[in-house]
Amino acid sequence: MSTKSVGDFFKSSHDRVQSEHKARSFYRIGMASDDDDVVPSFTIYSETDRQYSRFNARGTELTVRLLPPAIGDNQDAITHFQASVNDLFDYALRNVDDSDMVGLTIHNEVNLLDKAIGISFRRKDQLSEEVMWSV
């Protein structure tokens, strides 16, 4: 059994904070990116590709944070959340062919008591906003 020293804890916390500063933010689709008032809809902290040779498949894991609406934004919280999640799905599926099989699992890393939700494997062309929001 290994133990972490206090120095290791602070180093890993420092590395996490440094990686958060390097996170990429993505803007709503259709909004002008040169507008200084545009607020990103989500931030990506990590993106990892993994090959599953047993299934002849590739998977991508994204760790993201959905961002709050801009101050003074007239959008209600639910509309903003739905638009942010739709933007995130568009980003995650950007390099996937319509005939590729896609499955999604979403879980909260902050509150581990929350259950993960998922969408079973189906072709990308069978995955719509209605299907995603029905979960």
N, C-alpha and C positions, 0 to 999 in steps of 0.2 A: 504494500500500500504506500503510495507516495503522498507527501504533504507539500503544500505550497507555503513558502515563506511569505512574510509581509511584503518583502521586496518584489517577489513574483506577482503578488496580487496587484500592487501598484503599477508594475510594469504592464500587466495585461490590461488593467484599467486605462493606463495611459495609451497603450496601443489601440484600444477600442475607441477612445476619444479621438485619437489621431485619424483613425479610419473614418469616423463620422465626419470629420472635417473634409475628408477627401470624397465624401459621398457625392453622387451625381443627382441632380434634380432634373425632373422632366416636366415640361409645360403641357398644358392642355392642347390637345390636337385642334388645329384650326386657329389658335391664338398666335399673334405675332410675337416672335421670340425677342425682337429688339425693343419691345415695349417695357420700360422700366417698372411699370405697375403690375405686370403679369406675375402671378404667384404660381410656383410649381405645384402640381397636384400630388406628387409623391417624390420621395428620395430613395434611391437604391444604395444600400449599405454594402451588399455583396451580391455577386452573380457567379454561380458555380455551375459548370457543365460537367456531367458525369456520363460515362459510357457503361451500359448494362449489357455486357457481352452475352450473358445467358439468354437474354431476351432480344438480342440484336436491336437494342434501342438506346437512345440518348435522352438524358433528362437534364433539366435546368432548374436550379434552385435559386430563388430570389429572396433576399431579405430586404424588406422595404418598410418605409414609414409613410403612411398617408398624412399629408399635411393639412392643417386647418385652412378654412377660407381666409382670404385677405380681409384686413380690417376695412370695414365699409362695404364689403361685398353684399349685394342684395340677395344672394342665393341663400335659401334655408339650408340647414345642416344636412338634411337627408339628401337633397338634390346634389349638394356638393360632394357628399360621400359617394353617391351612385356614379357621378361623373368621374371622380377620382379612381374608383375601382374599375370602371369601364376603360379609362386611359391605361391603367396598369395591365389589364387583360390584353388590350391592343398591343402594348409594348411586349408583353411576355410571349405573345403569339406571332410576332412580326416576321419571324423567319421560318414559320411552319407552313408546309404545303397543305392545301385543302384536303388531300387524301391521307395525310398523316394522322396517326392516332394520338389523341391528347387526353390527359387526365389531370385534374387540378386538385390540390390539397391546400387548404388555408388554415393556419393556426396562429394563435397569439403567443408570442414568445414572452410577453410581459406577465400575463395572467395565465399560468399553466392549468388553472382549474377550468378554463374555457375548453370545450371540446373542439377538435379539428373538424372541419367540414370539407367535403370533397365532391367532385363531379367525376363519375365513372368514365372509363376510357370510351371514347367515341371519335369518329373522324372530325377533323376541325370544321369541315363544312356543316356538320350537325350541331356545332356548338354555337349558340346564339346568346344574346343578352337575356332573353326570356328564360333559357335553360339555366344560365348562371344564377339569375336572381330567384329562381324557383327553389333553390337549395336553401 
